[in-house]
């Protein structure tokens, strides 16, 4: 058995990595377990393929493992916390790799010196609850912090006007902008074109329309606020946008945010995702392709309620950094809300993102179309107008969102949608999706 425990998120108590047993008929039968002092505190199985492992295996090898108790870098380095693969009576400890071990050793030393950033925040739940009423009342105090200040884990930075930006992470985001336009990049773009062509052919054969979009990074859209030099979309996204400019199935994710003049920003300050007005603009572009009658309905929605919430970049700084969330009131799309029924709300047993499914029917929707989405967190759970699914569940008679990068043709055949939408995001273009 081979594999690595590559990413440790101490705040979320998760480990990500890959494992492959060449003797197993189905690699999904391999158990990945985490133990603390010999007691199992988490278990999962491989649940997705990885393009960078294709020379090793085309089977599911990637895993995400959530633990039932907290652990630290010191626990890992000392051996109290271990990640193992179990298959057919055999057992193997998963390697951390030289780089991963070096990072963990450094973090462990910081823990010993009282400098640890392993906890989710520097403020306890009791402290958060004590000031919750202040947050709900909007009593937040602006603080001046230097642009370019990195997060505790080095994966994000503070930008201008209070915005936080992801710069590293699993996809080494900044490196995408510096990628040379060479044969390797062009080959990857060619493979993306092949995937999209096959998706289109598969939908056409089923009498279904195909739509594809790629959402740009916050760094791309708000590059004037970023503390690093970003001239525009990453080279790979620029090339894809150029090739698909005249494609009748492609909805540009870049165009809706050019010449931005709205008083509110299209991305949340402490998050990598859209604000409600950003999602509104993106959904309007999608609606123009899927059902143009929806465009004036979407564009007419007003945003005038606001609240405050932390974002997905907050924990990286270990500080209570909030976004001001501006959103529509409940009566903005009230005419289309009464008929909404959630018919599925599925979360995978391993707790991962991929494989989540959210499905709604809506007897009062203005569009009679049945729409199926294969995408990611930009569609989300649909409970906030910053999620594209929020708009979809209000406006289509059936709206199905499957969280994953690849098309599930069995699901397409089962649901028989009028439109199938593929969606990804700029930082995921370094890995070509399956058909």
N, C-alpha and C positions, 0 to 999 in steps of 0.2 A: 504494500500500500504506500502511496505517495501523497503528499499534500502539505499545505502550510496553513497555520493560523496567522493571517496576515494583518488584520485590523482589529484593534481592541478599542471599544468605546466604553470607558469606565463609568461614565455618567448613565448611559443607557443599559449597562450590564450586558453588552453584546460582543460577539466575536464573529468576524467574517473571514472566509478563506476558501480553500478548495481541497478536495480529497478524491483520489482515484484508486480503485482496487482492480488491477488488471485480471485478477482471477474470478471476479464476480460477474455473473451474467448480466445483472442490472446494477449499475453503480448506485442507484437510489436505495438499494438494500443496505448500503453501508451506514452504520450508525456513527454519528459524531457526538461525543459526550464531553461535558466539562465536569471536572471533579474538584472539590475543595476539601482538602484533608481526607481524600479518598472517598468522599460522599458525592454522588452525582447531583449536580445542581442545575444541569441543563442538558437537553438532548435534542438533536434534529437529524435530518438526512439531507443529502445533496438535492437541490431543487431547481437548478438552472444550469444551462450551458454557458461556457465562456469562450469567446473567440480566440483569446490568447492561449487557450489550451487545446486547440483543434489538432495540433500535432501529437498530443498525448491521448486525447479522447474526444469523441463527439457526444458522449453521454453527459447527463447532468452531473456536474462536479462542484459547482459553487454552493456554498452554504452560508446561512446566517443563523447564529445560535444565540438565543437569549437565556440568561441565567436567572435563577430564582433568588440569588443573593448578590450583594455587592462584592467586588474584589478590586484589588489594587495592582499596580505594576510590581510592587514588592512581593505580593503574593505569587505572581507569575514567575518572576525571576528566582524566587526562593524554592519554587516547586510545589508550594502548597496548592496552587491553582494549576490544573493541567487540562489540556485539550487532547483527546484521543480519538482514534478511529477504530471501530470494532466491526469485523466482518467474518462470518463463518468460523467463529471460534478463535480468530486471530486478533491481535491488538497491536496498535502502533501509535506512538506519541507523534503528534503533528509538530513539525519544525516551525520555529519562529522566523528562521532566516537570519542572515547576518545583520541586515539593516534593522529588521524588527527587533532583534535582541538588543542591539545597541541603543535604540530608542527607548526600549523598556528599562534598560539598565540606567539610563540617564534619568528617566522619570522616577525610578525607584530611589535613586540617590536624592532627588528632590524631595521625595516623600520622607526619607530619613532625616532630611534637614529642615523639615517643616515647611517646604516650599511647594507642596503638591498642588496640582490643578486637576486632580482626578475626580473630585466631586463635581456634580453638575453645575453648581453655583457656589459662590462664597457666602451665600445667605441661606439660612435654614428655612424649612417649611413653616416653622413657627414665626420667623421674622417676616416671611412673605404674607402669611395670614394677618399679621399685625398691621400691615400697611395696605391690605387688599382694598379697604374702603377708600383709601386715598387714590388708588388706581382707578376704581370704579367712578370716583368723582372727577377724575381727570386732573388730579393734583400731582402732576409730575414736574420735576425740576430739570430744565435744560442744563447740561454741563458741557463745557468746552474741552474737547479732547483732540489731540493731534492727529491729523490725517496721516495714514500710513502706519498707525499703531497696530501691530499684529495681535491676533487673538492668542490665548494661552497655548493653544496647540499648533499655532503657526499656519492654520488653514484659511484664515480670513483676516481682513484688515478693515480699519475704520476709514471711511471715505469722507467726502465733503457733505455738508448739510445734514449730518447725522446718519447717513447711510452706511450700512455694513455690507461688505462684499466678500463673497467666497473667492479665494484665489488658488487654493490647492485642493485638498480632498482626494478622494479615490481616483479622480480623473486628471489630477495635476493640471488644473484648469488653465493657469497662466501659460503653461508650455504650449497649449493649443494655439495661442495667438502668435507664438514665435515659430510655429512649425513651418519648415521650408516647403515651398511649392515644388516638390520633386516627384519622381516616379512613384515613390511609395504613397504619397498623398493622392496622386491621380489614380493610382490603382484602387485605393480605398473608395474614392468617389465613384469610380467605375462599378465597383461592387454594390455601392448604394443604388446606383442607377439600375443595376440588374434586379436588385430586390424590389424596387418600386415598380419596375416594369412587370415583374412576375405577380406582384400584388394586383396591379391593374388588370392583368390577364385573368387572374383567378376570380376577381370580382365580375369582370365582364362575362365570363363563362357562366356565372350564377345569376346573371341579370341584375347585378347590384352595382351601384355607382361607387367609385373609389375616390377618396380625398386624402391627401397627405399634407402635413404641415410640420415645420420645425421651429420651435420656440427659441429665440435667442437668449443668451445669458444676460443677467443683470449688468455685468461688466460691459457687454456690447451696447445695450440700450442706454444705460446711464454712464457712459464712459467719461463724460465731462465731469462727473462727480467722483470718479475713481482716482485713487492716489497713485495709480500706475499708468503708464502710457499705453492706451488702447486706441488704435486708429479706426477700428471698425470691426465688423464680424471677423471671426477666426478665418484663416485661409480656406479651411475645408468647407465652412458654411458659405463663404463667398463663392466658391466654385460651384457648390450645389445650387445656390440661388441663381447663379448665372445660367447654368444648364437648364434649370426648370422654369426660367422666367416666362416662357410661353406655353408651358405645359398646362392643359386644361384641368388636370387633377390636383395641381399644387397650389396651396395657399401660403404665400410668403408670411413668415413670422417676423420678418424684419420691417417690411413696409408699413404695418400699422403704427409703428412707433417712430417713424421718421417725421421730422417737423412737428415734434410734440409741443403743444401749446396749452394743454390743460393745467390748471392750477395745482392739481394733485398729481403725484408721480405714478408711473405705471407699475412700479414695484414697491413693496413694503420696505420700510427703513431697516428693520432688523431681520429681514427674511430674504430668501432667494426667489420668492414667488411673487406673483402678481398682486397688486392692490385690486380692489373691486373695479376701479376705473380702467386698470390695465387689462383685466379679464374681459371687461365690457368691450374694449377696443378689439381685442383678439377674437372674441366670439362674433363680433359684427363682421369681421373679415371672413370667418368660417361660414357664417350665415349667408353672406353674399354668394358663396359657392354652393352651399347645400340647399337653401331655400330663401331666395332674395326677399320674399315678402316679410321676413323677420327683421331685416335690417332697420327699418324705421322704428319698429317696436323696441329693439335693443338700444338703438341710439337715443331714444326718448327717455330712457330710465334715468332718473335724477339721483344724485348721491348727496345726501345732506345729514344723515345720522352718523355719529362717530363714537368710537370706543377705543380702548387701548389694550394691546396684547403683546406678549413676547413673541419672538419669531424663531425660525430654525437655526439662525446664527447666534442667537442670544447665549446659549449654553457654551459656545466656543470661547466666549469672552469671560465667562464666569461672573458676569455682572447683570443686574436687572435692567437690561436695555429693551425698551418698548418701541412698538410701531403705533402710530396714530392711524386707526383703521376707519376710513370713510366708506359708508355703504348705503345702499338704498333702504328706505323704510319698507315695512311689510306690505304696504298698500301699493307699491310701485308696479308690481306684476300680480296684484291680487286677482285680477280677472282671469288669470291663468293658473292660479294656485290651488283652487278648491278641488280640482280633479286629480291632484298629484297623489299617487300611491307608490310607496317603495315596495317592490316585489322581491328584491333580494339584497342582502347586506352581508356579504361573505368575506370572512377573514381566514387565511390559511392557518393551519394548526401550528406551523413553525413561527408564526408571528411576523413573517416577512411581508414586504410590500407586494411583491409579484404574486399574482394569483388572486388578489382582492377583486371582488366584483360588486358593483352597485348598479341596480336596475330599477327604473321607474316606469310606470304608465301614467298618462295624464289625459283624462277625458275632456279637459277644458283647454288643451294646448291649441295654439293657433295654427300649428303645422301638423298635418296628418302623417308625417314621415316617421318611420322607425329607423333609428340611428344607432349604430354600434361603434364604440370607440375602443381602440387599442392604444393606450398611452400611459402617462405617469402622473405624478403628484400635481401637475398643473390642472388636471381635471378633478382629482381628489374626491372627497366624500360628498361634495355637493351641498354642504350645510352653511356655506359662506359665499357671498357673491364674488370673492376673489378666486374661487374654483370655477373652472369652465363648466363643470357638471351642474352647478347651480343654475346656470342659464339654460343648459340643455334640458333639465328636468321640467322647467317651466314652459318650454317652448315647443317641444316635440311630443307627439302622442306616445311614443315609446323611446326611452333613452337608456342605453346599456353601456356601461363603462367597465372594461376589463383591464386591470392594471398589469401591464406587461409589454415588452418591446416587440414581441413577435405576434403574428396573426395566428389565431386558432381557427383553422378552417372548419373543424368539426362544429365549433360554436357558430360560425357564420352559417353553415348548413342547417343547424338547429333553429336559429332565430330568423333566418331569411330576411335580413334588414334591407331597407331601401338604399341606405348609404353606409359604407364602412369607412371610418376615419382612422388613419395611422398618425400618431403624434409622437415625436421625440423632442429632445432638447439639445442645444448646441454642444454641451460638454459630453454627451453620449455618442457623438459622431465618430469618436475614435474607435468605436466598436461597431462593426456593421451588423445590423439586426438580421435575424433569419427571416424567411419569407412569412 
